[in-house]
Amino acid sequence: MRSFVLAACVAVTLASPGAAIAETALGRLFQRDQSTQTSTSRQRSGGFLFFGRKPAKTKQMSYSTTWLDAQPAAAGDANFECLAQALYFEARGEAVKGQFAVAEVILNRVKSAQFPNSVCGVVKQGTGRLNQCQFSYNCDGRTEVIGERQAYARVAKVARAVLDGVQEELTDGATYYHTTAVRPRWSRVFTNTAQIGVHLFYRDERYRTASSE
């Protein structure tokens, strides 16, 4: 609409004295208007690259509780809630960087053809089959209760940041992890990509995600 009004102004001005000067000035204004519209359109379309809202520019992002505590309370859809709960039960005792790494594994699984294509699908895969699910808290036979509200608030912020694409890549496309206290059989076959805190991360070379290519 704004471009239409500017075009109309150009037409009226050209019928008056000093038309050449007015034409030049209004022409420049019209070009700036078109440029702004194009830039805005590109910014909006760019947001579709992320799982959630487009991330803000965060120069001071760090893997620390200080940074997390400075972020606004996190909220989101069902996938956000599934990711936040998985981080709470799987990694709330881990350092912040380790929590980000576990969240990254879950999103890597979403991108892999080997796993379901949604966060909730990945987190809940195998639920109901005793000791056969992907995340043990979903099939250990116990009712899970979120009792540490501060810990949950923090991992929820981790979930929000990861879904918004804020963090850097940490695990080189890993889709598996385990703690240093155990050594599952698959760890002898898959590629070890990182160790962060008490977690070791692995990639199955048969199903490399986009981030590891």
N, CA, C and O of each residue as an XYZ file, in Angstrom:
852
protein
N       0.826     -1.194      0.000
C       0.000      0.000      0.000
C       0.863      1.247      0.000
O       0.574      2.206     -0.716
N       1.940      1.241      0.813
C       2.808      2.396      0.880
C       3.422      2.703     -0.471
O       3.533      3.873     -0.837
N       3.827      1.684     -1.225
C       4.427      1.887     -2.545
C       3.431      2.514     -3.504
O       3.808      3.333     -4.342
N       2.139      2.130     -3.388
C       1.089      2.675     -4.254
C       0.940      4.161     -3.988
O       0.798      4.940     -4.930
N       0.969      4.581     -2.703
C       0.827      5.990     -2.354
C       2.006      6.789     -2.889
O       1.831      7.890     -3.411
N       3.215      6.232     -2.759
C       4.399      6.923     -3.268
C       4.320      7.099     -4.776
O       4.690      8.149     -5.303
N       3.840      6.075     -5.469
C       3.706      6.167     -6.932
C       2.734      7.258     -7.307
O       2.961      7.993     -8.269
N       1.630      7.375     -6.543
C       0.633      8.409     -6.814
C       1.222      9.791     -6.603
O       0.943     10.706     -7.378
N       2.047      9.959     -5.547
C       2.686     11.241     -5.278
C       3.594     11.646     -6.425
O       3.642     12.817     -6.803
N       4.312     10.682     -6.976
C       5.187     10.968     -8.106
C       4.389     11.506     -9.277
O       4.803     12.471     -9.919
N       3.240     10.887     -9.565
C       2.413     11.292    -10.708
C       1.899     12.704    -10.518
O       1.900     13.479    -11.475
N       1.455     13.076     -9.315
C       0.912     14.406     -9.061
C       2.011     15.449     -9.154
O       1.803     16.511     -9.741
N       3.175     15.168     -8.588
C       4.270     16.128     -8.539
C       4.790     16.464     -9.936
O       5.176     17.604    -10.195
N       4.804     15.503    -10.814
C       5.337     15.725    -12.156
C       4.509     16.728    -12.946
O       5.002     17.267    -13.937
N       3.274     16.997    -12.546
C       2.424     17.953    -13.244
C       2.683     19.366    -12.753
O       2.079     20.305    -13.271
N       3.576     19.558    -11.753
C       3.817     20.867    -11.153
C       5.189     21.382    -11.555
O       5.998     20.611    -12.070
N       5.488     22.695    -11.331
C       6.830     23.245    -11.599
C       7.862     22.541    -10.722
O       7.538     22.073     -9.631
N       9.073     22.469    -11.187
C      10.147     21.795    -10.440
C      10.001     20.289    -10.471
O      10.475     19.605     -9.564
N       9.350     19.754    -11.501
C       9.051     18.318    -11.563
C      10.316     17.480    -11.580
O      10.333     16.394    -11.001
N      11.371     17.948    -12.223
C      12.593     17.146    -12.328
C      13.208     16.898    -10.959
O      13.663     15.794    -10.663
N      13.216     17.964    -10.105
C      13.783     17.818     -8.760
C      12.929     16.879     -7.928
O      13.447     16.001     -7.238
N      11.621     17.069     -7.996
C      10.700     16.230     -7.209
C      10.785     14.781     -7.646
O      10.739     13.868     -6.822
N      10.911     14.577     -8.948
C      10.984     13.210     -9.461
C      12.200     12.490     -8.894
O      12.118     11.325     -8.506
N      13.343     13.200     -8.848
C      14.572     12.579     -8.336
C      14.447     12.220     -6.861
O      14.803     11.114     -6.454
N      13.936     13.168     -6.053
C      13.809     12.935     -4.609
C      12.838     11.818     -4.302
O      13.123     10.936     -3.492
N      11.672     11.861     -4.963
C      10.662     10.835     -4.694
C      11.091      9.485     -5.240
O      10.747      8.443     -4.681
N      11.839      9.504     -6.329
C      12.340      8.243     -6.872
C      13.262      7.548     -5.896
O      13.199      6.330     -5.728
N      14.130      8.333     -5.241
C      15.023      7.750     -4.252
C      14.242      7.195     -3.061
O      14.552      6.127     -2.533
N      13.209      7.960     -2.652
C      12.382      7.504     -1.537
C      11.670      6.204     -1.885
O      11.551      5.310     -1.048
N      11.196      6.104     -3.123
C      10.512      4.898     -3.569
C      11.466      3.695     -3.561
O      11.075      2.594     -3.173
N      12.736      3.911     -3.997
C      13.711      2.824     -3.997
C      14.017      2.349     -2.588
O      14.156      1.151     -2.341
N      14.123      3.325     -1.640
C      14.373      2.941     -0.243
C      13.214      2.130      0.307
O      13.413      1.173      1.055
N      11.994      2.520     -0.069
C      10.811      1.804      0.401
C      10.797      0.370     -0.105
O      10.497     -0.558      0.646
N      11.125      0.192     -1.388
C      11.167     -1.143     -1.970
C      12.244     -1.990     -1.302
O      12.031     -3.173     -1.035
N      13.411     -1.381     -1.029
C      14.502     -2.098     -0.391
C      14.122     -2.567      0.998
O      14.459     -3.681      1.397
N      13.406     -1.702      1.751
C      12.972     -2.068      3.107
C      12.011     -3.235      3.071
O      12.110     -4.150      3.888
N      11.067     -3.209      2.116
C      10.096     -4.299      2.012
C      10.801     -5.608      1.689
O      10.465     -6.646      2.258
N      11.777     -5.573      0.783
C      12.505     -6.788      0.414
C      13.273     -7.347      1.590
O      13.282     -8.557      1.821
N      13.934     -6.442      2.351
C      14.709     -6.877      3.517
C      13.815     -7.506      4.560
O      14.170     -8.532      5.141
N      12.641     -6.903      4.812
C      11.703     -7.442      5.800
C      11.219     -8.813      5.387
O      11.103     -9.715      6.217
N      10.934     -8.977      4.090
C      10.465    -10.267      3.590
C      11.506    -11.348      3.801
O      11.167    -12.467      4.185
N      12.795    -11.022      3.548
C      13.856    -12.003      3.741
C      14.018    -12.384      5.194
O      14.262    -13.547      5.517
N      13.880    -11.379      6.095
C      14.011    -11.660      7.521
C      12.924    -12.614      7.987
O      13.192    -13.528      8.767
N      11.700    -12.410      7.516
C      10.597    -13.273      7.925
C      10.790    -14.687      7.414
O      10.586    -15.650      8.153
N      11.183    -14.819      6.150
C      11.349    -16.156      5.597
C      12.490    -16.890      6.273
O      12.467    -18.118      6.354
N      13.501    -16.158      6.767
C      14.618    -16.798      7.431
C      14.225    -17.522      8.689
O      14.888    -18.483      9.079
N      13.131    -17.075      9.354
C      12.708    -17.703     10.587
C      12.284    -19.141     10.416
O      12.260    -19.882     11.398
N      11.949    -19.570      9.219
C      11.475    -20.930      9.001
C      12.610    -21.955      9.055
O      12.361    -23.159      8.993
N      13.853    -21.484      9.168
C      14.966    -22.399      9.267
C      15.064    -23.025     10.649
O      15.778    -24.011     10.828
N      14.356    -22.468     11.633
C      14.485    -22.919     13.003
C      13.237    -23.670     13.452
O      12.176    -23.557     12.840
N      13.383    -24.449     14.546
C      12.266    -25.211     15.078
C      11.210    -24.305     15.705
O      10.028    -24.648     15.704
N      11.613    -23.172     16.231
C      10.675    -22.282     16.901
C      10.830    -20.870     16.402
O      11.060    -20.647     15.214
N      10.704    -19.897     17.318
C      10.842    -18.508     16.931
C      12.282    -18.218     16.519
O      13.208    -18.917     16.931
N      12.463    -17.179     15.699
C      13.803    -16.853     15.236
C      14.620    -16.297     16.390
O      14.141    -15.418     17.107
N      15.862    -16.792     16.595
C      16.644    -16.347     17.743
C      17.083    -14.899     17.634
O      17.350    -14.393     16.543
N      17.153    -14.242     18.781
C      17.684    -12.897     18.816
C      19.211    -12.975     18.750
O      19.802    -14.014     19.045
N      19.827    -11.885     18.367
C      21.285    -11.838     18.359
C      21.765    -11.812     19.811
O      21.478    -10.864     20.542
N      22.489    -12.843     20.227
C      22.882    -12.968     21.619
C      24.410    -13.028     21.702
O      24.986    -14.116     21.677
N      25.064    -11.881     21.797
C      26.512    -11.839     21.797
C      27.108    -12.460     23.061
O      28.210    -13.007     23.018
N      26.388    -12.382     24.189
C      26.943    -12.855     25.442
C      26.516    -14.263     25.800
O      26.627    -14.667     26.958
N      26.021    -15.026     24.813
C      25.576    -16.384     25.111
C      26.743    -17.194     25.666
O      27.839    -17.172     25.108
N      26.505    -17.911     26.768
C      27.539    -18.765     27.346
C      26.878    -19.964     28.000
O      25.703    -19.922     28.365
N      27.645    -21.030     28.142
C      27.117    -22.243     28.754
C      27.289    -22.144     30.270
O      28.147    -22.806     30.853
N      26.466    -21.315     30.894
C      26.580    -21.085     32.327
C      25.204    -20.849     32.935
O      24.272    -20.423     32.252
N      25.093    -21.130     34.224
C      23.828    -20.854     34.917
C      23.576    -19.352     34.987
O      22.425    -18.919     35.028
N      24.645    -18.554     35.000
C      24.478    -17.094     35.017
C      23.756    -16.626     33.766
O      22.846    -15.800     33.835
N      24.171    -17.163     32.613
C      23.504    -16.797     31.356
C      22.068    -17.282     31.344
O      21.161    -16.545     30.956
N      21.854    -18.531     31.773
C      20.495    -19.077     31.788
C      19.574    -18.261     32.682
O      18.449    -17.942     32.298
N      20.055    -17.924     33.879
C      19.222    -17.189     34.824
C      18.855    -15.805     34.312
O      17.858    -15.228     34.747
N      19.649    -15.267     33.395
C      19.366    -13.948     32.836
C      18.341    -14.000     31.706
O      17.852    -12.959     31.267
N      18.010    -15.202     31.234
C      17.048    -15.350     30.140
C      15.611    -15.329     30.681
O      15.380    -15.702     31.831
N      14.653    -14.898     29.863
C      13.252    -14.901     30.310
C      12.738    -16.320     30.517
O      13.274    -17.273     29.952
N      11.707    -16.449     31.321
C      11.091    -17.757     31.543
C      10.711    -18.372     30.204
O      10.172    -17.693     29.330
N      10.996    -19.665     30.049
C      10.791    -20.329     28.752
C       9.405    -20.960     28.670
O       8.857    -21.438     29.663
N       8.865    -20.947     27.476
C       7.566    -21.580     27.215
C       7.542    -22.004     25.755
O       8.383    -21.582     24.961
N       6.571    -22.842     25.408
C       6.473    -23.280     24.026
C       5.404    -24.330     23.829
O       4.545    -24.530     24.688
N       5.464    -25.005     22.684
C       4.455    -25.987     22.320
C       4.791    -27.357     22.902
O       5.645    -27.470     23.782
N       4.125    -28.388     22.414
C       4.322    -29.743     22.937
C       5.752    -30.223     22.739
O       6.303    -30.886     23.618
N       6.363    -29.902     21.605
C       7.742    -30.324     21.368
C       8.701    -29.667     22.349
O       9.646    -30.300     22.819
N       8.462    -28.410     22.655
C       9.266    -27.737     23.676
C       9.130    -28.454     25.013
O      10.130    -28.700     25.687
N       7.920    -28.787     25.400
C       7.691    -29.453     26.685
C       8.359    -30.832     26.719
O       8.935    -31.218     27.736
N       8.281    -31.565     25.617
C       8.934    -32.880     25.560
C      10.441    -32.742     25.725
O      11.061    -33.534     26.435
N      11.034    -31.742     25.075
C      12.479    -31.543     25.163
C      12.875    -31.111     26.570
O      13.855    -31.615     27.119
N      12.124    -30.186     27.155
C      12.432    -29.716     28.512
C      12.350    -30.860     29.522
O      13.203    -30.972     30.402
N      11.331    -31.706     29.402
C      11.194    -32.834     30.319
C      12.326    -33.838     30.135
O      12.854    -34.366     31.113
N      12.697    -34.101     28.895
C      13.796    -35.033     28.640
C      15.088    -34.515     29.261
O      15.844    -35.286     29.853
N      15.345    -33.223     29.131
C      16.551    -32.644     29.717
C      16.502    -32.704     31.238
O      17.527    -32.922     31.885
N      15.334    -32.514     31.806
C      15.208    -32.565     33.265
C      15.532    -33.959     33.787
O      16.324    -34.104     34.719
N      14.929    -34.978     33.197
C      15.115    -36.335     33.706
C      16.430    -36.969     33.263
O      16.943    -37.867     33.931
N      16.974    -36.509     32.146
C      18.193    -37.112     31.621
C      19.463    -36.348     31.991
O      20.532    -36.947     32.106
N      19.356    -35.023     32.178
C      20.598    -34.248     32.269
C      20.550    -33.083     33.250
O      21.413    -32.209     33.175
N      19.595    -33.026     34.156
C      19.529    -31.858     35.035
C      20.740    -31.757     35.966
O      21.077    -30.660     36.412
N      21.394    -32.870     36.264
C      22.580    -32.843     37.112
C      23.861    -32.562     36.357
O      24.927    -32.436     36.959
N      23.762    -32.461     35.031
C      24.921    -32.208     34.181
C      25.188    -30.706     34.129
O      24.293    -29.903     34.391
N      26.418    -30.327     33.790
C      26.731    -28.917     33.576
C      25.915    -28.388     32.397
O      25.421    -29.161     31.577
N      25.780    -27.063     32.322
C      24.930    -26.456     31.295
C      25.348    -26.887     29.891
O      24.490    -27.185     29.060
N      26.633    -26.924     29.617
C      27.099    -27.330     28.287
C      26.675    -28.761     27.986
O      26.310    -29.074     26.853
N      26.719    -29.621     28.976
C      26.269    -30.997     28.797
C      24.784    -31.076     28.507
O      24.353    -31.923     27.725
N      23.991    -30.206     29.124
C      22.556    -30.168     28.861
C      22.286    -29.742     27.420
O      21.415    -30.297     26.750
N      23.037    -28.759     26.957
C      22.902    -28.337     25.560
C      23.274    -29.482     24.614
O      22.637    -29.672     23.579
N      24.303    -30.235     24.977
C      24.746    -31.343     24.122
C      23.693    -32.441     24.041
O      23.453    -32.985     22.963
N      23.060    -32.773     25.165
C      21.996    -33.783     25.158
C      20.819    -33.305     24.307
O      20.242    -34.080     23.544
N      20.472    -32.042     24.441
C      19.392    -31.485     23.621
C      19.741    -31.559     22.145
O      18.879    -31.828     21.308
N      21.009    -31.320     21.827
C      21.453    -31.388     20.434
C      21.290    -32.800     19.873
O      20.899    -32.967     18.717
N      21.584    -33.804     20.676
C      21.412    -35.189     20.244
C      19.957    -35.453     19.863
O      19.677    -36.096     18.851
N      19.040    -34.950     20.679
C      17.616    -35.164     20.401
C      17.234    -34.511     19.077
O      16.510    -35.112     18.283
N      17.701    -33.305     18.829
C      17.370    -32.644     17.558
C      18.076    -33.315     16.393
O      17.536    -33.359     15.288
N      19.282    -33.843     16.622
C      19.945    -34.608     15.566
C      19.123    -35.840     15.197
O      19.061    -36.222     14.029
N      18.499    -36.452     16.183
C      17.638    -37.607     15.900
C      16.416    -37.199     15.080
O      15.984    -37.929     14.188
N      15.872    -36.038     15.387
C      14.720    -35.549     14.608
C      15.102    -35.427     13.135
O      14.286    -35.706     12.256
N      16.348    -35.008     12.861
C      16.809    -34.827     11.477
C      17.232    -36.130     10.804
O      17.391    -36.175      9.584
N      17.414    -37.190     11.593
C      17.894    -38.458     11.052
C      16.747    -39.338     10.573
O      15.679    -39.372     11.184
N      16.979    -40.047      9.474
C      15.973    -40.970      8.945
C      15.783    -42.183      9.849
O      14.840    -42.954      9.665
N      16.661    -42.354     10.812
C      16.612    -43.507     11.694
C      15.572    -43.367     12.809
O      15.179    -44.354     13.431
N      15.130    -42.123     13.055
C      14.258    -41.849     14.189
C      13.007    -41.072     13.761
O      12.936    -40.586     12.633
N      12.017    -40.955     14.664
C      10.828    -40.151     14.356
C      11.207    -38.717     14.008
O      12.281    -38.244     14.379
N      10.313    -38.022     13.288
C      10.653    -36.692     12.781
C      10.083    -35.546     13.608
O       9.859    -34.456     13.081
N       9.846    -35.780     14.890
C       9.438    -34.707     15.792
C      10.125    -34.909     17.129
O      10.531    -36.023     17.459
N      10.256    -33.840     17.898
C      10.919    -33.938     19.196
C      10.173    -34.904     20.107
O      10.787    -35.772     20.728
N       8.845    -34.757     20.191
C       8.061    -35.654     21.048
C       8.157    -37.096     20.559
O       8.223    -38.020     21.369
N       8.166    -37.297     19.248
C       8.292    -38.646     18.704
C       9.597    -39.291     19.104
O       9.635    -40.475     19.441
N      10.683    -38.508     19.069
C      11.997    -39.017     19.466
C      12.041    -39.321     20.952
O      12.487    -40.395     21.358
N      11.582    -38.383     21.760
C      11.657    -38.534     23.216
C      10.802    -39.693     23.710
O      11.188    -40.399     24.641
N       9.647    -39.890     23.094
C       8.718    -40.910     23.576
C       8.842    -42.250     22.846
O       8.057    -43.164     23.101
N       9.802    -42.375     21.957
C       9.951    -43.613     21.196
C      10.164    -44.809     22.138
O      11.076    -44.808     22.964
N       9.314    -45.816     21.996
C       9.422    -47.009     22.818
C       8.745    -46.922     24.170
O       8.811    -47.871     24.952
N       8.097    -45.808     24.464
C       7.432    -45.642     25.757
C       6.411    -46.759     25.992
O       5.643    -47.107     25.095
N       6.413    -47.304     27.182
C       5.471    -48.373     27.528
C       6.080    -49.758     27.460
O       5.506    -50.711     27.987
N       7.234    -49.887     26.820
C       7.917    -51.183     26.751
C       9.044    -51.173     27.770
O      10.031    -50.460     27.587
N       8.921    -51.931     28.814
C       9.844    -51.891     29.937
C      11.294    -52.048     29.476
O      11.666    -53.041     28.851
N      12.094    -51.040     29.805
C      13.526    -51.025     29.489
C      13.847    -51.172     28.004
O      14.922    -51.654     27.645
N      12.925    -50.762     27.144
C      13.162    -50.835     25.703
C      13.007    -49.473     25.017
O      13.085    -49.389     23.791
N      12.793    -48.431     25.778
C      12.628    -47.121     25.156
C      13.977    -46.431     24.993
O      14.979    -46.871     25.557
N      13.998    -45.365     24.230
C      15.233    -44.656     23.937
C      15.736    -43.850     25.131
O      16.943    -43.694     25.313
N      14.818    -43.343     25.939
C      15.180    -42.567     27.120
C      14.601    -43.272     28.339
O      13.385    -43.393     28.488
N      15.491    -43.729     29.201
C      15.131    -44.686     30.245
C      14.028    -44.209     31.183
O      13.274    -45.029     31.708
N      13.918    -42.898     31.405
C      12.903    -42.429     32.346
C      11.488    -42.704     31.848
O      10.538    -42.690     32.631
N      11.349    -42.954     30.549
C      10.023    -43.243     29.990
C       9.601    -44.696     30.148
O       8.441    -45.026     29.902
N      10.510    -45.564     30.549
C      10.130    -46.973     30.624
C      10.792    -47.698     31.790
O      11.064    -48.896     31.710
N      11.049    -46.970     32.869
C      11.659    -47.619     34.028
C      10.630    -48.087     35.045
O      10.981    -48.581     36.116
N       9.335    -47.925     34.694
C       8.270    -48.401     35.574
C       7.936    -47.469     36.718
O       7.073    -47.786     37.537
N       8.595    -46.332     36.795
C       8.346    -45.387     37.876
C       7.634    -44.143     37.358
O       7.823    -43.736     36.212
N       6.819    -43.550     38.214
C       6.156    -42.301     37.863
C       7.146    -41.163     38.025
O       7.734    -40.991     39.093
N       7.329    -40.395     36.978
C       8.295    -39.302     37.019
C       7.631    -38.018     37.498
O       6.584    -37.627     36.982
N       8.232    -37.370     38.473
C       7.696    -36.142     39.044
C       8.765    -35.057     38.984
O       9.910    -35.287     39.374
N       8.396    -33.883     38.498
C       9.322    -32.758     38.457
C       9.277    -32.075     39.820
O       8.370    -31.291     40.102
N      10.248    -32.374     40.651
C      10.261    -31.845     42.014
C      11.207    -30.685     42.226
O      11.084    -29.959     43.212
N      12.153    -30.497     41.315
C      13.135    -29.412     41.451
C      12.776    -28.306     40.459
O      13.181    -28.340     39.297
N      12.015    -27.333     40.935
C      11.465    -26.321     40.036
C      12.551    -25.435     39.411
O      12.455    -25.073     38.239
N      13.572    -25.089     40.183
C      14.634    -24.259     39.616
C      15.405    -25.009     38.530
O      15.747    -24.441     37.492
N      15.674    -26.288     38.782
C      16.374    -27.094     37.788
C      15.538    -27.207     36.516
O      16.076    -27.142     35.410
N      14.228    -27.375     36.670
C      13.373    -27.473     35.489
C      13.339    -26.146     34.734
O      13.385    -26.130     33.504
N      13.259    -25.030     35.466
C      13.231    -23.720     34.809
C      14.483    -23.509     33.965
O      14.422    -22.925     32.883
N      15.616    -23.987     34.467
C      16.862    -23.818     33.729
C      16.934    -24.707     32.493
O      17.311    -24.240     31.418
N      16.577    -25.979     32.633
C      16.638    -26.847     31.453
C      15.587    -26.441     30.422
O      15.761    -26.668     29.224
N      14.486    -25.833     30.899
C      13.484    -25.325     29.959
C      14.077    -24.204     29.116
O      13.766    -24.087     27.931
N      14.920    -23.386     29.714
C      15.587    -22.321     28.958
C      16.590    -22.908     27.971
O      16.767    -22.381     26.873
N      17.239    -23.989     28.358
C      18.134    -24.687     27.433
C      17.323    -25.197     26.238
O      17.721    -25.019     25.087
N      16.194    -25.827     26.520
C      15.333    -26.344     25.451
C      14.908    -25.235     24.506
O      14.942    -25.401     23.287
N      14.507    -24.099     25.073
C      14.059    -22.979     24.249
C      15.196    -22.464     23.365
O      14.997    -22.191     22.181
N      16.381    -22.334     23.948
C      17.523    -21.821     23.189
C      17.900    -22.767     22.051
O      18.199    -22.318     20.945
N      17.887    -24.072     22.317
C      18.252    -25.051     21.289
C      17.216    -25.064     20.167
O      17.580    -25.105     18.992
N      15.952    -25.031     20.511
C      14.901    -25.010     19.489
C      14.973    -23.739     18.650
O      14.605    -23.739     17.476
N      15.452    -22.653     19.263
C      15.565    -21.388     18.544
C      16.875    -21.254     17.784
O      17.092    -20.258     17.094
N      17.757    -22.256     17.905
C      19.000    -22.235     17.153
C      20.073    -21.328     17.705
O      20.904    -20.825     16.948
N      20.075    -21.102     19.024
C      21.019    -20.154     19.607
C      22.419    -20.727     19.752
O      23.402    -20.023     19.521
N      22.525    -22.017     20.138
C      23.838    -22.559     20.508
C      24.660    -22.999     19.307
O      24.138    -23.169     18.205
N      25.957    -23.180     19.541
C      26.846    -23.711     18.508
C      26.765    -25.239     18.509
O      26.224    -25.839     19.438
N      27.312    -25.864     17.452
C      27.302    -27.325     17.398
C      28.348    -27.881     18.363
O      29.487    -27.416     18.394
N      27.949    -28.875     19.147
C      28.820    -29.417     20.182
C      29.215    -30.872     19.961
O      30.294    -31.282     20.389
N      28.365    -31.665     19.302
C      28.550    -33.115     19.285
C      28.888    -33.703     17.925
O      28.991    -34.923     17.794
N      29.064    -32.866     16.911
C      29.439    -33.339     15.575
C      28.456    -34.383     15.048
O      28.856    -35.441     14.562
N      27.176    -34.069     15.151
C      26.147    -34.932     14.569
C      25.798    -36.166     15.371
O      25.221    -37.105     14.824
N      26.131    -36.195     16.658
C      25.861    -37.388     17.477
C      24.362    -37.637     17.624
O      23.565    -36.706     17.746
N      24.004    -38.922     17.607
C      22.606    -39.312     17.843
C      22.486    -40.292     19.018
O      21.399    -40.793     19.305
N      23.596    -40.555     19.683
C      23.605    -41.437     20.858
C      24.525    -40.845     21.924
O      25.443    -40.086     21.616
N      24.269    -41.200     23.166
C      25.177    -40.825     24.245
C      24.983    -41.781     25.411
O      23.955    -42.451     25.512
N      25.966    -41.841     26.279
C      25.831    -42.589     27.522
C      26.747    -41.957     28.558
O      27.642    -41.191     28.201
N      26.541    -42.260     29.822
C      27.395    -41.706     30.863
C      28.690    -42.517     30.947
O      28.772    -43.639     30.447
N      29.674    -41.937     31.574
C      30.953    -42.619     31.717
C      30.867    -43.811     32.668
O      31.814    -44.590     32.772
N      29.745    -43.954     33.355
C      29.586    -45.056     34.313
C      29.234    -46.378     33.633
O      29.310    -47.435     34.259
N      28.851    -46.324     32.360
C      28.457    -47.545     31.648
C      29.177    -47.605     30.307
O      29.777    -46.626     29.864
N      29.107    -48.781     29.664
C      29.671    -48.924     28.313
C      28.790    -49.872     27.509
O      29.058    -51.072     27.449
N      27.740    -49.339     26.891
C      26.842    -50.188     26.102
C      27.542    -50.798     24.890
O      28.557    -50.282     24.423
N      26.987    -51.904     24.385
C      27.618    -52.608     23.263
C      27.760    -51.737     22.027
O      28.759    -51.823     21.313
N      26.759    -50.894     21.771
C      26.812    -50.087     20.554
C      27.953    -49.065     20.574
O      28.354    -48.566     19.522
N      28.473    -48.754     21.752
C      29.564    -47.783     21.828
C      30.843    -48.314     21.196
O      31.746    -47.542     20.876
N      30.925    -49.630     21.016
C      32.106    -50.223     20.382
C      32.028    -50.149     18.860
O      33.016    -50.385     18.166
N      30.840    -49.818     18.349
C      30.613    -49.815     16.902
C      30.497    -48.392     16.355
O      31.013    -48.096     15.277
N      29.824    -47.514     17.093
C      29.589    -46.159     16.616
C      30.829    -45.280     16.805
O      31.741    -45.617     17.560
N      30.839    -44.153     16.105
C      31.957    -43.217     16.176
C      31.804    -42.285     17.365
O      30.803    -41.581     17.489
N      32.806    -42.285     18.241
C      32.795    -41.378     19.384
C      33.139    -39.967     18.899
O      34.217    -39.751     18.346
N      32.238    -39.016     19.099
C      32.432    -37.664     18.562
C      32.817    -36.634     19.613
O      33.420    -35.611     19.284
N      32.475    -36.891     20.885
C      32.774    -35.891     21.913
C      32.570    -36.469     23.302
O      31.847    -37.448     23.485
N      33.212    -35.853     24.264
C      32.899    -36.098     25.671
C      32.680    -34.748     26.319
O      33.547    -33.874     26.278
N      31.507    -34.587     26.919
C      31.163    -33.333     27.594
C      30.637    -33.694     28.971
O      29.593    -34.334     29.093
N      31.342    -33.294     29.988
C      30.953    -33.665     31.334
C      31.037    -35.169     31.510
O      32.049    -35.783     31.172
N      29.978    -35.762     32.037
C      29.968    -37.212     32.269
C      29.326    -37.978     31.121
O      29.061    -39.173     31.253
N      29.072    -37.315     29.999
C      28.452    -37.979     28.858
C      29.428    -38.132     27.698
O      30.188    -37.218     27.382
N      29.392    -39.300     27.072
C      30.120    -39.571     25.841
C      29.111    -39.597     24.689
O      28.018    -40.146     24.828
N      29.481    -39.003     23.560
C      28.556    -38.851     22.437
C      29.056    -39.626     21.225
O      30.257    -39.711     20.966
N      28.086    -40.196     20.482
C      28.415    -41.087     19.359
C      27.537    -40.796     18.144
O      26.409    -40.317     18.255
N      28.107    -41.106     16.981
C      27.386    -40.971     15.717
C      27.368    -42.318     15.016
O      28.393    -42.994     14.933
N      26.205    -42.707     14.513
C      26.068    -43.905     13.688
C      26.321    -43.480     12.246
O      25.505    -42.770     11.658
N      27.431    -43.901     11.680
C      27.831    -43.441     10.348
C      26.831    -43.826      9.259
O      26.832    -43.230      8.182
N      25.994    -44.800      9.524
C      24.990    -45.198      8.511
C      23.884    -44.173      8.388
O      23.179    -44.138      7.379
N      23.723    -43.337      9.402
C      22.637    -42.362      9.399
C      23.188    -41.005      9.826
O      22.830    -40.481     10.881
N      24.039    -40.459      9.014
C      24.625    -39.159      9.353
C      23.594    -38.064      9.180
O      22.907    -38.010      8.160
N      23.478    -37.180     10.182
C      22.554    -36.055     10.089
C      23.202    -34.934      9.295
O      24.403    -34.954      9.028
N      22.374    -33.942      8.917
C      22.876    -32.830      8.098
C      24.018    -32.105      8.776
O      24.943    -31.649      8.103
N      23.974    -31.985     10.119
C      24.996    -31.217     10.832
C      26.352    -31.916     10.837
O      27.367    -31.280     11.122
N      26.389    -33.219     10.527
C      27.651    -33.954     10.588
C      28.232    -34.223      9.205
O      29.243    -34.915      9.087
N      27.620    -33.696      8.174
C      28.093    -33.944      6.806
C      29.050    -32.852      6.355
O      29.549    -32.894      5.231
